[in-house]
Amino acid sequence: MPFRPALIVAGFICFAFASASASYLQIIGPINATLVNNGTVYLGKVAPGQSFYILASANTTNKTGTLVNLGWSALSQVKLPPGWSFQPSKLYENPMKARIAVSSDAKNGTYEIVFSAVNVGNYSRLGNLTIYAFVNVTPQVFSLNVTPTKIDAGMGQPSNIYVTINNTGISDDPFYITAIGLPAWNVTDQVISRHGTKNTFIYPVFLNEPGVYRFNLTVGSTTSTLVSKTYPVDFTVKESLLNDYQAIGNGVVLSPLIFEPAYAFMSLLDWLYKSVVG
Protein backbone atom coordinates (compact mmCIF):
# COMPACT_ATOMS: atom_id res chain seq x y z
CA MET A 1 0.00 0.00 0.00
CA PRO A 2 1.39 3.47 -0.86
CA PHE A 3 2.95 5.50 1.95
CA ARG A 4 0.61 8.23 3.22
CA PRO A 5 2.64 10.90 5.08
CA ALA A 6 -0.39 13.20 5.19
CA LEU A 7 -2.14 10.66 7.39
CA ILE A 8 0.72 10.76 9.89
CA VAL A 9 0.41 14.53 10.17
CA ALA A 10 -3.36 14.20 10.51
CA GLY A 11 -2.88 11.58 13.22
CA PHE A 12 -0.74 13.89 15.33
CA ILE A 13 -3.19 16.76 14.85
CA CYS A 14 -6.01 14.47 15.87
CA PHE A 15 -4.10 13.45 18.99
CA ALA A 16 -3.52 17.09 19.94
CA PHE A 17 -7.27 17.74 20.00
CA ALA A 18 -8.44 14.41 21.39
CA SER A 19 -5.79 13.32 23.91
CA ALA A 20 -7.55 15.01 26.82
CA SER A 21 -10.71 12.97 26.32
CA ALA A 22 -9.76 9.81 24.43
CA SER A 23 -7.78 6.64 24.82
CA TYR A 24 -4.30 6.59 23.32
CA LEU A 25 -1.42 4.21 22.70
CA GLN A 26 2.07 5.21 23.84
CA ILE A 27 4.60 3.49 21.56
CA ILE A 28 8.10 3.28 23.06
CA GLY A 29 9.90 1.15 20.46
CA PRO A 30 11.39 1.13 17.89
CA ILE A 31 10.42 4.84 18.08
CA ASN A 32 8.51 7.03 20.51
CA ALA A 33 5.02 8.15 19.52
CA THR A 34 1.64 8.80 21.13
CA LEU A 35 -1.31 7.83 18.95
CA VAL A 36 -5.10 7.83 19.11
CA ASN A 37 -7.46 5.46 17.32
CA ASN A 38 -6.72 5.17 13.57
CA GLY A 39 -3.43 7.01 14.06
CA THR A 40 -0.52 6.50 11.67
CA VAL A 41 3.20 6.19 12.36
CA TYR A 42 6.41 5.53 10.41
CA LEU A 43 8.62 3.04 12.27
CA GLY A 44 11.81 3.00 10.15
CA LYS A 45 13.88 0.69 7.92
CA VAL A 46 14.03 -3.10 7.96
CA ALA A 47 15.52 -5.65 5.57
CA PRO A 48 13.77 -8.61 3.93
CA GLY A 49 13.91 -11.59 6.30
CA GLN A 50 14.61 -9.51 9.40
CA SER A 51 12.32 -9.13 12.40
CA PHE A 52 11.57 -6.23 14.73
CA TYR A 53 9.52 -5.46 17.82
CA ILE A 54 6.80 -2.94 18.55
CA LEU A 55 6.82 -1.97 22.22
CA ALA A 56 3.96 0.00 23.78
CA SER A 57 2.78 0.97 27.24
CA ALA A 58 -0.30 -0.80 28.57
CA ASN A 59 -1.41 2.39 30.35
CA THR A 60 -3.89 4.82 28.79
CA THR A 61 -6.85 7.09 29.59
CA ASN A 62 -10.57 6.48 29.16
CA LYS A 63 -13.06 8.75 27.38
CA THR A 64 -13.25 11.04 30.40
CA GLY A 65 -9.47 11.47 30.51
CA THR A 66 -8.99 9.31 33.62
CA LEU A 67 -5.75 7.32 33.73
CA VAL A 68 -6.28 3.56 33.38
CA ASN A 69 -3.30 1.43 34.44
CA LEU A 70 -2.99 -1.73 32.33
CA GLY A 71 -5.95 -0.56 30.25
CA TRP A 72 -4.58 -2.35 27.18
CA SER A 73 -4.34 -6.13 27.49
CA ALA A 74 -2.25 -6.91 24.38
CA LEU A 75 -1.14 -5.87 20.89
CA SER A 76 -2.78 -7.97 18.20
CA GLN A 77 -2.63 -8.31 14.43
CA VAL A 78 -5.19 -6.74 12.13
CA LYS A 79 -3.53 -6.76 8.70
CA LEU A 80 -0.08 -7.69 7.35
CA PRO A 81 1.62 -7.79 3.94
CA PRO A 82 1.62 -11.29 2.37
CA GLY A 83 4.27 -13.62 3.79
CA TRP A 84 4.86 -11.56 6.93
CA SER A 85 4.18 -12.86 10.46
CA PHE A 86 2.97 -11.20 13.65
CA GLN A 87 3.54 -12.57 17.14
CA PRO A 88 1.17 -10.77 19.52
CA SER A 89 2.30 -9.55 22.91
CA LYS A 90 1.57 -11.64 25.97
CA LEU A 91 -1.61 -10.84 27.84
CA TYR A 92 -1.27 -8.16 30.51
CA GLU A 93 2.46 -7.56 30.07
CA ASN A 94 3.71 -4.00 30.43
CA PRO A 95 5.26 -2.82 28.24
CA MET A 96 3.53 -4.85 25.56
CA LYS A 97 5.89 -6.39 23.01
CA ALA A 98 4.79 -7.68 19.60
CA ARG A 99 7.20 -9.25 17.10
CA ILE A 100 6.90 -8.75 13.32
CA ALA A 101 8.92 -10.82 10.84
CA VAL A 102 9.34 -9.51 7.29
CA SER A 103 9.01 -11.91 4.37
CA SER A 104 12.43 -12.95 3.04
CA ASP A 105 11.30 -12.18 -0.52
CA ALA A 106 9.75 -8.78 0.23
CA LYS A 107 10.61 -6.24 -2.45
CA ASN A 108 12.07 -2.82 -1.65
CA GLY A 109 9.38 -0.30 -0.77
CA THR A 110 7.09 1.00 1.95
CA TYR A 111 4.64 -1.41 3.57
CA GLU A 112 1.65 -0.96 5.85
CA ILE A 113 1.13 -2.94 9.07
CA VAL A 114 -2.21 -2.62 10.86
CA PHE A 115 -2.40 -3.69 14.50
CA SER A 116 -4.56 -2.91 17.50
CA ALA A 117 -4.31 -2.39 21.23
CA VAL A 118 -6.96 -4.66 22.74
CA ASN A 119 -8.95 -4.27 25.95
CA VAL A 120 -9.91 -7.91 26.56
CA GLY A 121 -13.57 -8.20 27.52
CA ASN A 122 -13.81 -4.41 27.32
CA TYR A 123 -13.62 -4.42 31.12
CA SER A 124 -12.26 -0.86 31.16
CA ARG A 125 -14.73 0.22 28.45
CA LEU A 126 -11.87 1.24 26.16
CA GLY A 127 -12.76 -0.91 23.16
CA ASN A 128 -9.90 -1.51 20.73
CA LEU A 129 -7.49 1.07 19.30
CA THR A 130 -6.23 0.59 15.73
CA ILE A 131 -2.85 1.81 14.46
CA TYR A 132 -1.58 2.05 10.87
CA ALA A 133 2.22 1.60 10.94
CA PHE A 134 4.60 1.91 7.96
CA VAL A 135 8.06 0.47 7.42
CA ASN A 136 10.57 0.89 4.60
CA VAL A 137 11.93 -2.45 3.37
CA THR A 138 15.51 -2.09 2.12
CA PRO A 139 18.81 -3.98 2.56
CA GLN A 140 20.55 -0.69 3.41
CA VAL A 141 20.08 -0.95 7.17
CA PHE A 142 23.63 -0.55 8.51
CA SER A 143 26.98 1.05 7.83
CA LEU A 144 30.37 -0.54 8.52
CA ASN A 145 33.90 0.52 9.35
CA VAL A 146 36.88 -1.84 9.68
CA THR A 147 40.35 -0.96 10.98
CA PRO A 148 43.15 -1.73 10.35
CA THR A 149 42.95 -2.96 6.78
CA LYS A 150 46.72 -3.60 6.56
CA ILE A 151 48.26 -5.88 9.16
CA ASP A 152 51.85 -7.05 9.80
CA ALA A 153 52.14 -10.01 12.15
CA GLY A 154 54.42 -12.77 13.27
CA MET A 155 53.45 -16.40 12.90
CA GLY A 156 50.81 -17.46 15.41
CA GLN A 157 50.50 -13.96 16.85
CA PRO A 158 46.88 -12.72 16.98
CA SER A 159 46.08 -9.26 15.61
CA ASN A 160 42.85 -7.47 16.47
CA ILE A 161 40.55 -6.08 13.80
CA TYR A 162 38.09 -3.46 15.07
CA VAL A 163 34.66 -3.77 13.46
CA THR A 164 32.22 -0.88 13.93
CA ILE A 165 28.56 -1.56 13.07
CA ASN A 166 26.13 1.36 12.89
CA ASN A 167 22.64 -0.19 12.87
CA THR A 168 20.36 2.36 11.19
CA GLY A 169 17.46 -0.09 10.86
CA ILE A 170 14.83 -1.13 13.43
CA SER A 171 15.80 -4.80 13.74
CA ASP A 172 17.80 -6.18 16.67
CA ASP A 173 18.58 -9.44 14.85
CA PRO A 174 22.24 -10.52 15.32
CA PHE A 175 25.07 -9.78 12.88
CA TYR A 176 27.90 -12.14 11.97
CA ILE A 177 31.59 -11.26 11.46
CA THR A 178 33.78 -13.58 9.41
CA ALA A 179 37.02 -13.62 7.40
CA ILE A 180 36.82 -15.17 3.94
CA GLY A 181 39.99 -16.05 2.03
CA LEU A 182 42.38 -17.06 4.81
CA PRO A 183 43.72 -20.63 4.50
CA ALA A 184 42.39 -23.08 7.10
CA TRP A 185 40.43 -20.28 8.76
CA ASN A 186 36.78 -20.82 9.65
CA VAL A 187 35.91 -18.48 12.51
CA THR A 188 32.56 -16.68 12.59
CA ASP A 189 31.53 -14.44 15.49
CA GLN A 190 27.91 -13.50 16.19
CA VAL A 191 27.29 -10.07 17.74
CA ILE A 192 24.36 -7.84 18.70
CA SER A 193 24.22 -4.23 17.51
CA ARG A 194 20.78 -2.97 18.50
CA HIS A 195 18.76 -0.64 16.32
CA GLY A 196 19.77 2.99 16.43
CA THR A 197 23.17 2.23 17.99
CA LYS A 198 26.81 2.12 16.90
CA ASN A 199 29.01 -0.59 18.43
CA THR A 200 32.64 -1.67 17.98
CA PHE A 201 33.63 -5.35 18.20
CA ILE A 202 37.05 -7.01 18.23
CA TYR A 203 37.72 -9.80 15.73
CA PRO A 204 41.21 -11.38 16.19
CA VAL A 205 42.98 -13.15 13.31
CA PHE A 206 46.24 -15.10 13.14
CA LEU A 207 48.05 -17.60 10.92
CA ASN A 208 50.82 -20.09 11.52
CA GLU A 209 52.27 -19.93 8.00
CA PRO A 210 54.32 -16.99 6.65
CA GLY A 211 53.05 -15.27 3.52
CA VAL A 212 51.13 -12.31 2.13
CA TYR A 213 47.37 -12.84 2.33
CA ARG A 214 44.44 -10.76 1.12
CA PHE A 215 41.09 -11.66 2.61
CA ASN A 216 37.60 -10.19 2.94
CA LEU A 217 36.30 -9.16 6.35
CA THR A 218 32.55 -9.61 5.92
CA VAL A 219 29.71 -8.47 8.20
CA GLY A 220 26.09 -9.38 7.59
CA SER A 221 22.69 -10.07 9.11
CA THR A 222 22.15 -13.59 10.42
CA THR A 223 18.53 -13.46 9.24
CA SER A 224 18.79 -11.69 5.87
CA THR A 225 21.11 -12.84 3.10
CA LEU A 226 20.70 -9.45 1.40
CA VAL A 227 22.33 -7.54 4.26
CA SER A 228 26.12 -7.72 4.15
CA LYS A 229 29.19 -5.53 3.62
CA THR A 230 32.83 -6.45 2.97
CA TYR A 231 36.21 -4.82 3.60
CA PRO A 232 39.38 -6.18 1.92
CA VAL A 233 42.25 -6.67 4.39
CA ASP A 234 45.95 -7.23 3.62
CA PHE A 235 47.60 -9.58 6.10
CA THR A 236 51.40 -10.09 6.04
CA VAL A 237 52.80 -12.88 8.19
CA LYS A 238 56.58 -13.18 8.56
CA GLU A 239 59.12 -15.10 10.58
CA SER A 240 61.01 -12.03 11.79
CA LEU A 241 61.51 -10.75 15.31
CA LEU A 242 60.39 -7.28 14.19
CA ASN A 243 57.09 -8.64 12.95
CA ASP A 244 56.64 -10.44 16.25
CA TYR A 245 56.95 -7.06 17.97
CA GLN A 246 54.46 -5.49 15.55
CA ALA A 247 51.98 -8.30 16.15
CA ILE A 248 52.20 -7.68 19.88
CA GLY A 249 51.43 -4.00 19.28
CA ASN A 250 48.40 -4.87 17.10
CA GLY A 251 46.71 -7.52 19.17
CA VAL A 252 46.38 -9.75 22.16
CA VAL A 253 49.10 -12.33 22.74
CA LEU A 254 48.00 -15.66 24.15
CA SER A 255 50.51 -16.02 26.97
CA PRO A 256 50.70 -16.10 30.77
CA LEU A 257 50.51 -12.81 32.62
CA ILE A 258 54.14 -13.12 33.68
CA PHE A 259 55.25 -12.34 30.10
CA GLU A 260 53.19 -9.13 29.80
CA PRO A 261 56.07 -6.76 30.79
CA ALA A 262 58.32 -8.32 28.15
CA TYR A 263 55.64 -8.02 25.48
CA ALA A 264 54.99 -4.41 26.47
CA PHE A 265 58.72 -3.70 26.07
CA MET A 266 58.77 -5.38 22.64
CA SER A 267 55.74 -3.35 21.59
CA LEU A 268 57.61 -0.20 22.66
CA LEU A 269 60.56 -1.28 20.48
CA ASP A 270 58.17 -1.62 17.54
CA TRP A 271 56.86 1.93 18.13
CA LEU A 272 60.39 3.33 18.35
CA TYR A 273 61.37 1.54 15.12
CA LYS A 274 58.39 2.99 13.29
CA SER A 275 59.17 6.47 14.64
CA VAL A 276 62.76 6.34 13.42
CA VAL A 277 62.31 4.48 10.12
CA GLY A 278 58.96 6.04 9.27
N, C-alpha and C positions, 0 to 999 in steps of 0.2 A: 504494500500500500504506500502511496506517495507520502513523503514527509510533509507535515503541516505545521510550520513554525508559527503561523498566525494563531493556531489553536492553543499553543503553549502560552503565548502572550495573553490570550483570552482567559486561559485557566488561572493565571496569576491575578488578573484583574477581578475575576469572579471571586477568588479567594479573599481579596482585599475587602470586598463588600459583604461577603457572606460568613467570614471566619468567626464573627462575634455571635452568630446564631445558627451555626451549622456544624455538622461533624466534619472532621478532616483526617487526612492521613499524613503523618510526619515520616517521610522517607529519610533514612540516615546512611544508606549505602546502595550503590556505589557513589551516589552524590547526595547532597542535602537539599530537600525540597518539601514544602508543605502544600498539600493539594486537597481540594474539595471534590465532591462527586463529579465524575466525567472530566476531571482535570487531565492535562497532558504534560509529559515530561520527557526530555532527552537524556538518556543515561550515559552514552559514550560509545567507544569503539570496542568491538570484539571480533575475533577471527573465526572463520568456519571451523567447527569442531571443538571450540573452547566452551567453557561454562562460566557463569557468573552468578552472583547472589544479589537479590533485592532484600535489603534490611529495612524494617519500618517499626516504629513504636506502636505498641498495642494501646496506648492511651489516646483519648480524643475528648471531644465535647459533644453533648447532645444538642437538640434543636433549641434549647433555652440558653445554651452557652455554658452549662455546668460541666465541669471536668468529670470524665468517666475513666477511672483507672481500669486497664485491661478491658476496655470497651470492645476492641477488635479481638476476635478469637483466633483468626488465621488469615494468611494470604492464599488465595486460591486462583486457579486458572479460569479464564474466560475464553480467550482466543489466542492461538499461536500460529506462526508461519508453518507450512508443511515440513515435517521431518524434525521439528524442534520438540523438546520435552520440558515439562514444568513439574518440579517437585515442590508441593505446597509446604508451607511452614507447619511445624507441629502445633497442635491445639494449645492455646493459652500460654505460649512462650512469649517472652518479652526481652529483647526485641524479636519480632517475627522475622524469619529468615527463609526465603523461597529461593530455590536453585533453578536456573534456566540453562539448558544445554542447546547450543546452536548446531544445526545440521552440518555435517562435515562437507556437504556439497552445496552449501548456501552460496549464492553468487554475491559479488560485491554490491552494496546498496544499503538503503535505509529500510528497516523492517519495523512493523508495529506489533507490540505485545499488549494484550488486554488482560488485566488481572483485577481482582477485587479484594477488598478488606471485608471480611465476613463477621457478622455478629450472630453466632450460632444460637438458634432458637429465638433470635430477636429479643433476648431477655433485657437488654438495655434500651430497646426501642430505637436502635440506630439504623436498622436495615443493613443493606450492603452498600459499599462505596466502590465505584468502578474507576480505574485509572487506565489511561492510554499512554503506554511508554514506547519510546522509539530508540533503536540502537543502530549504529552504523557498522555493517559487516565489512571488514577489510583485513588483509594480512599485515598491514602496517600498524602494528600495535606495540612496538618497542624499538628503542634505539640501543646501539651497542658500541662500547669502546674497549679495546684490548691493548694492554701495554705490559712489557715491551714486545715489539714485533721482531726484534733482532736479539738473539741470545748467544753468548759464548759460555760454554760449560766444560767442566772436566767429566770424564767417564764416571757414571754412577752418581753424579752430584745433582740433586734436584734443584731446579730453578722455578721460581714462582711467576706465573702469568696472572695479572690482575684483570679481571673481567667485570666491567661495569654495565649493568642492565638497567635501562630506564623504561619501566613499564608504563606506557601511555594509554593502555587499554583498560578495561574494567574487569578482566579475568584475573583470578588469583591462581590459576592452574600453574603447576611447576614448569620450570625451564630445565633443559639439559645443557651441559657443557662437555664437549668432547674434542679430541685431537684426531684428525684424519690424515694419514699419510706418513705416520711414524712407524718404522718396522717393529713388529711384535708388540705394538702398543694398543691396548683395548680398554681404556679407562674412561668411563662416562660418569660425571657427577650430576646429581639432580638437586636443584636449588629453588628456593621460593623468593620471588621478587613481586611483592603485592602491588595491586593496581595503584597508580598514582605515586609510586615511589621509585627512587634510584638506589641501587645497592651494588656494592663491589664484593666480588668473591675471588678467592685464591685457588688457582688451578695449577698444581706443580707438575712438571714434566722432567724426565731424565732418561738417558740412554746409556747402555754399557758398551757401545761400539763407537769408535771415533768415526767422524765423517761430517759432511755438510748436508743438512736435511732441510727441506722446505715442506711444511705441513699446513693444513688449514685448521684453525681454531674455530669451531662451529658452535653456535648457541641457537637453540630453537625451543619451541613449545612442545611439551610432552603429549599434548592432546590435539595439536593441529600440525599436519605435515607441511602446511603452507607458510608457517611462521618460522623462519630461520635466517640467520645472518652469519657470514664467514669472514674471518681475517686471516690473511696469509702470514705465516711466521717463519723466519729463518733461524735455524738452530744449528750451531757449530759445536761439535764435540771433539775435543782434542786430548791427547795424552801428555799435556805439558803442565808443569807446576803452576805457571801463570794462570792458565785456564782453570785450574783447581781453585786458585784464589778468587778469580772472577765468579765462579759458580757459587762460592761461599757468600760473596757479596750480593748475588741475585736471589738466593733462595735459602731454604731451610736444610741444614745438613743433618742427616739421620745419624746421630752419634750421642754418646753419653754426655751428661752435663759437664763432666770434668774437662772435656776438650773445648768447651765454649771459648775460654780466653784465648787459646791458640788460634781458633778459627777467626775470632774477632781481630787478632793481630794480622792474620793473613789477608783478611778483607781490607784492613788498613793499608797493607802493602799494595794491594790491587788499586786502591784509590790514589795512592801516591804515584804509582806507575802511570796511571791514566793522566794525572795532573802534569807530570813531567813530559811524557811522550806525546800527549794530546790525542 
